Every structure is written in structure tokens, then in C-alpha cells.
Amino acid sequence: MRSKLKYLFILLFLFVNNLFSEQKIFLSSNLTGDDLRKEIINWVKATSINEENYKILDNGYIYFFYVSNIDDKNKFLCFDITFNLQYDKFIVDFSNPKIFDKEKNETKDLEFSTLSKLTKTGMFKSYNEEIDKIVEELENIIN
């Protein structure tokens, strides 16, 4: 009985972890090494508002502060994207979601409720839509 509960707990943990996961792994067969790195760097530079929003390190990491316009012209959804570039793959972490209010010139941390995560509504829906858009763009780069 204990072992069944243990396996059930592990499966539940994995399900919840995947449900709230903000990490994607990309494998590339067309682009490898420096070619892959150059394409990702070009995408980051093209997507960034200015050079202060990203930092490229020699060890394969790229830190990028992504800013997206949402429903209201004065509010922006922002979050960090970290790239861990390797020879033929890269891992992308999405974290630290924020809302920037241009009128008030203030940034607030964005906390998602468990209900909005489970139902994928509200700002969590916008956040996921932006991540989906970014994932699609990155998949187009490597394919």
C-alpha cells in the first residue's frame, strides 16, 4: 500500500511540475555550435527594445528581459528569459513575470493564482500566449 501511495505521489508531483513548468528544451539538427548561437543572438537583438535589456556571456548563457505589449497600450507584460546554449540544443527558462505601467512608471511583480494557472485565464493566459509565441519563433529559427 505504501509503495502505491509513493508512486501516486510521484506521478502527481510530476503532473503538477509539468503544469507549471516554465522551461523549454530545444534540439536543433540544422543549426549547431556557433551557427545556433548567432541565430539566437540575432533573435534576441531583433526582439529587444534596447541593448540594456540583454546580456550575452561567453559561457553560452544569454539573459534577456522580454517586454510585450498587452491589451492596454500603457501596460506591458515583462519577464526574464535565460538561454543556456549548448552545441546542438538550448534550454530556455522563463521567469520573474512583471507588469510595467507606463503611466505610473512603475513595475510590479506578477503573481498568478492557482486557479488562474489551472484554468489558464487572466494574466496567466497572456503570459502563456507570449511564451507560446516565443517558442514558435525559436522553433522557426532552428527548423
Buried (B, 14 or more C-beta within 10 A) or exposed (E): EEEEEEEEEEEEEEEEEEEEEBEBEBEBEEBBEEEBBEBBBEBBEEBBEEEEBBEBEEEBEBBBBBBBEBEEEEBBBBBBBBBBBBEBBBBBBBEBBBBBEEEEEEEEEBEBEEEBBEEEEEBBBBBBBBBEEBBEEBEEBBE
